[in-house]
Amino acid sequence: MAYILFANATILGAAGVPPDGALSATALVAATCSILMGVVANVPIAMAPGMGLNAVVAYQLAAATGSWQAAMGLVVVEGLIVLALVGVGVRDAVMTAIPVDLRRAIGVGIGLFIAFIGLVNARLVMVPGGTLAGLSANPGAALPPVAAGSLSHPDTLLAVGGLLLTGVLLARGQSGALLVAMAATTVAALVTGHASWPSGAWVALPRLDTIGAADVTAAFSLAAIPLVLSLMMVDFFDTLGTATAVVEQAGLTDASGRFPGLRRVLAVDAFGAALGGWCGASSATAYIESAAGVAEGARTGLHSVVVGVLFVLAAFLSPLAGVVPAAATAPALIAVGFLMCTAITRIDFTRVETGLPAFITLLVVPLTYSIAHGIGYGLLSYVILAVCQGRTRRVHPLLYVVALAFGLYFWFE
């Protein structure tokens, strides 16, 4: 998860957020929320400002509201609203209403998403240069979105070597296989000159410029309502998908596929959104990279507390976090994606009424780079199929509301 320190600062910097302040706020928010998740919910789910959500803040909300401070104010209000929905039981009721095959498909889709990110980071999958040039000239052109990378690139070669080592260690049942392979690949990158130690000081005091700068009053206007609602849709369902995938992989669900402590997870997550906005780091959310810890055996909140403590240290040792290259983390992401996809064997694809929506869900999540969109299109197709087949009473009433909300969100997005 250390990449978020630099990625978040870079993305928020586009909206005018001070990069040093954003990095420190990211570390401190991730530390606070991860420790809270471990202590309050006792689950192996770590938290940090979310990728995707930070882009919404930087490139959409800041432009629409006029400043990054106002954008962060919207994030604070959105988090508090979601926290209220958790308090009255709406958020976990929606999760419970989703059919079990669709919940499994969410986990598989996220696994494919993680693996896809790993392939992109490893440069095994790339956007063709001709596609970029063609879309610049004609945005409506139908061109290949991705193509294969080349082993001639050093990063790709390092990542492939790391992936092969990961596979061998997993096959041998090696404890800490992902961490060992990541460390070995980092060492190889350092030796070959494709990674380097920090050139300056390794220790730096955190900058607190952004903390408390959020302008909450910006959310109290008619123009802000659709912005807050759109942020809620993404945040609300991203976490439901992530929490479902991680707790199921950890074997923490009951016989019906439900997780008894879901409400506590969702409450901490909603608080994290508000805290992230107040600190100027954007909405904090449950991180699917937590599945890497689960793959190594994590089953309790101690996992999340340790991650939180490491983020506290990262606030002071942030220059060191950049030593591990993307080529070293990519194999771990691909391996975690593989482990999460094993749940696909438990989805009943012979029942079209749930099998097709499940297929749509697991396909759309990685291809749109959005967990929320995958869940949305899956639930929409499930409800539409049920109505067309005359099975309206078998669908939980909440899902009709959710499907309508997603339909409106996709239409006006």
N, C-alpha and C positions, 0 to 999 in steps of 0.2 A: 504493500500500500504506500510505500515511501514516495512513489512517483507523484502522488497527489500534491506533495509540498510544492513542487516546482510547476506542475501542470496547472494547478489552481491559481498560483500567483501570476503565471503567464496569461491565462485566459482572463482573469479579472483585471489585469493590467490594461487590457484593451478598453475597459470602461473607465479607466482613470484611477483605479484602486492602487495605492502605493505598493509595489511588489514586495518589498521587505516586510511591510506590515501585513500584507495578505498571507505571506509565507508563515509568519509567526502566528497569526490568527488561525490559519489552517491547522498547524500543529497543536495549538492549545485547544481548539474546538474538538479535534479528533481525539485528543487525550481525554478531555472531560467526558465526552459522550461515550467513548469506548469503555471507560471505567464505570460510568453509570450503567451501561448495558450489562456489564459483568456483575455488578453488585445488585442491581435492582431486578434484572430479568434472569440472571444466571444462565446465559446462553453464549455459545461461541460465535457471537456476531459482533464484529468491530464496526465502528462508525467513523466517517470523515465527510467533509464537504463533497457533494456528489458531482462526478463528471456528467455532463449533459445539463444538469441543473445549473451549474456555474456558467455554462454557455448561454442558457436562457437569460440569466441575470445580466451577463456582460453584453450580449449582442441584441437582446430584445427589450428587457425591462429597463435597463439604464437609458437606452435611446428613447423609449416611450415615456418615461417619467422625467427625464431631463438630467438625472445625476445618479451616480452609483449609490449615494447615500439613500436616495428615495427608493431605488430598486431594492436595497437591503431592508428598508422599512416594510415593503410589500412581503418580503420573505418572512419577516418576524410575524406579521399579521397572519399570513398563510399557515405558519407553524402553530400558532395559537388556536386557529380555527380547527385544524386537524386534531390538535390535542383535545379540544372540546368534543369533537366527534368520537374520539377514542373513549373519552370519559362516559359518554352515553351509550357506548357499545356499538356504534354504527360501523366502525372500521373492521372490527373482528367479525361482526355479523355478516358483512359482505364476503369476507374470506371464507366463512363457514358455508355460505350459500353456493359457492362455486363448486360444481361437480368434481369429484376426486380425480377423474381422468384429465380434466382441464388444469387442476392444480399440479398434477405430475408433469403435464406438458409445459407449464410455466418453468418448472425446474430444468427440464430438458432444453427448452429454448434458451434459458440463461446459460446453460452449459455450452451450447453451440455459440452463443454470443461471446462468452469468455474465450473459447477456443479461437473464434474468428479474430478477436482482438489480439490474441497471441500470434496468430499467423500474420496479421498486419504488422505488428511490432517486430516480428522476425523477418519481415520483408519477403516472406514466402508468397504473400498475396499483396498485389499492388494495383493502384489505379493506372491504367495505360496512359502514357503521355499523349497519344493520339486522341483519347477520349476527352482529356482536359482541353486540348486545343479545339476539338470538334464542338464541345459544349459551349466554349467561349464564343464561337462563331454562330452556333445554332443551339440554344438551350433546349429546344424540343427534340433534338436528334436522338434516335435510338442507337446507342453505342454500348460496347461492353463495359460494365461498371468496374470489373476487376480482371486481373490477369495474373499469371504466375511470375514470381520473382526469379532471381538467378543466383545460383550457388557461387558465382564469381564475386558476389558482394561479401566482404568480410563479416558484416553483421549477420547475414543470412547463414554463412558457414558456421559461425559461432553458435547461433541459435539451433541449427540442425544438430550440431555436436552435443549441445546441452540437452536437446530433446531425446536423442538416442541414449545418452547417459541416464536421463530420467526414466526412460522406458526400461532399461536394464535393471536399474535399482528397484523400481516398482515390481518388476517381475520376480526379483530375488527377495522381495519382502523387506527391503532395507528400511530401517527406521530413519525418519528424516530425509527420505529420498529427494523430495523437492528442494529442501534447503541445501543438501549436499551438492546437488546438480547446479543450483543457482550459484553457490559459492565457487564451485570449480569453473564454471563458465566466466564468472567475474575475474577470477585469477588469470584465466586464459586471455581475457580481453586486456587486462593490465599488462601481461607479459608481451603481448603482440602490439601494444600501443593503441588499441581501440577503446581503451578506457584510461582514465588518469586520476591520480590523487588530487585533491584540491590544491590550487596554486597558492592560495592565501591562507589566512587563519582557519583553523578547523573548528574553533569555538567562537560563537558570537551571541551577544545578549539579544533576546527577542525584542522586536519592535511592536509597540502597542498602538500605533497610529489609528488603526481602523476600529478598535474596540469602542463601542458606544456611539459610533458615528451614524448609525441607521436613523433615517427620518421616517418614523412610523406614521406621522400625520399624512404622508403622501398616499397612504392606502385608503384614506377616508374621502374619496371622491368617486363620482359615477364612472369616470374614465378608468379608474383603477380596478373596478369590479371584474371585468373580463380578464384582466392580467392576473389577478389573484386566483380566479377560478382555474385558469389554464395551468398555473403553477401548482395548484392543489391536485389537479388530475394526474399530473406526472408524478409528483411526490407521493401521493396516496397509493397509487398502484405499483410504482417501482418498488416500494418497501414491502408491500404484500407479496410480490413475486420473489424478492430477495429472501425475505424471512422464510417463506414456504420452502424454497429450494434448499437453504442451508439447514434448517431443522430436520427436513426429511432426509437429507444426506447424512446427518448426524444420528439418525435413528431415534429422534426425540418425539416423534408423533405417536398417537395411540392407534388402535386397530382400525379406526375409521379415517385415519389420515389427518387427524386434527392435533394441534399443539396446545395443550392446556394453558401455557403461559403466554399465549400470543398477545393478550391485551397489554401486558407489561412491556413487551418488546415494542409494540406500536406506540405506547405512551412515551417511552424514552426516545424513540425515533422522532416523534412529533416535537418533543421538547428540543431535540437536536436541531430541527429546522429553524425554530425561533432563535435558539442560541447562536447558530451559525450566521443568521442574518444580523443579529445584534452585534456580533463581533466583526462583521464585515468580511466573512469568509464564504458567504452564500450558504444555502441549505445543507445541513449535515444529514446524512442518511446511512442506512445499513449498507455495508459494502459486501458485494458478492465475492470479493477476494477472500473473505472469511472462510470460504469453502476450502482454501488451501490449508488453513489450520485444521479444519475438520478432517481433511484427507490425511493429515499427520496424526490424527487421534484425538483432537480437542473435542470435548463434550460438555464443558461447563463454562461458567463465566470467567474462570481464571484466565482463559485464553484472551478474552477481551480486556481484562485488567492489565495483563502483560503488554498487549498492544498499546494500551493507553499510556503506560509508563514509558514505553519506547518512544511514543510521540512526544512526551514531555522532554525526554533527552534530545529528540530531534529538533525541538525548539531552540536548543542551544548548540547542537551539532549539525545543523542543517547542511553545511558544506559537504559533510561526509555522505549524506544520503544520495548525492548525485554520482557517487562512484559506481554503483551497480547499474550497468547499461541495460537498455531495453532488450538486447539480445540474451541477457541472462534471465530476465523475468518472463520472457515469452514462452520458453519451454514449460515453466510452471503453470502458466495460464492454460496452455494447450492440454497439459496433463489433467488439470482440475476440470476442464471442460469435458474431457473424456470420462472422468469418474462420475460427473453429474449426469451424463447422458445414459448411464446404465438404467435409469428409471423408465426409459422408453419401452423396455420389455414388459412393463406392467400396465401400459396403456392399451385398452381394448379397442383396436382400430376396426374390428368387425362391426361395431355399433356405430353407424354413420352419424347418428344424432349427437354423439359426443366425440367420436373418433375424428370426424372432419374438423370440427372446431379446435380439437387438440392439435391436429396437424397444422392448421392455420396459425395457431399460437406459437408452436415451436419453430415454425418457418419464419414468421414475421419478426419475432424478437431480434434475431441476429441480422436479418437483412435490412431492417429499418434502424438498427443501432438504438432501439428503444424498447425497454421492457413494457412500459405503459401501452405502447401501440400494439404490441403482440397480445397483451391481455385484452385490450379493447376490441380488436378485430375478432379474437377468439370468442369473447362473450357475445358480441353482436351476432356472429354467425350462429352461435348456439341458440340464442333467443329466437332469431328469425326462423331457423329450422324447426324449432319447437312449435312456433305459431303456425307455420305452414303444414305441419303434420298433425295439428290439432291436439298437441300435448301441453297446452298452456298451463294446466293445473300442476304439472310436474316441475315447472320452473318456479323457483323461489321468487316471491314478489319483489324483493330487493334487486334482483337481477334485471327486471324490467326497467327499474329506475336507473340502474347503472348503465344498461345498454342505451337508454335514451340520452343519458349524459355523455356517453362516449360518442354517440351519433352526432350530437350537437357540437361536441368538441372537435371532431374530425372535420365537420362541415365548415366551421368558422376558424379553424386553426390557421 
